[in-house]
């Protein structure tokens, strides 16, 4: 059974710093990996999707990498802003692309 | 605007009652999903449906039931057999690789 782990569970950094969030998964037979953002009491917003054949994806200040063989992904946020404060969730899609398995998330706080 | 609507936003249930959470989408997506989220935990899959009139159990289906009579609708019933139903419930739909999530229903047992 696929297990997804995110470390750390919480992270606080001063505004303007660059930061990295980590995600690891146990079964490398994935279809893709996605990063989502969740604001308190809200639904999820998709940030980046990396196909299993890709190494990274970029969107604005966000860059996600994927190392399928080692079962790891990172989300890099450049020049952090207070508006980046949220919980970031990593999820992997099974090889049949039928369903997602989520990590427990990293709660990020950017200090003004 | 296309999207997913979950209702109600807050729901209170008495012990022994069944309650139904609504999920409606106007995105013309074939696949729909129900997830449960507990504090400090990730999302866990309850049920999913790839097409109308068909659905599959997820990882934590016990105590829940669903139907998929229309493409647009995927209601979730939390039955009295679910012993710990207090949680945040999220509905999602999928087209290709892209997921769209609703804003969630917070269910509390009183």
Interface residues (C-beta under 8 A of the other chain):
Chain A: X4 X6 X9 X31 X32 X34 X36 X41 X42 X43 X44 X45 X46 X49 X51 X89 X91 X93 X97 X98 X99 X100 X101 X102 X103 X104 X105
Chain B: X4 X31 X33 X35 X40 X41 X42 X43 X44 X45 X48 X50 X58 X88 X90 X92 X97 X98 X99 X100 X101 X102 X103 X104 X106
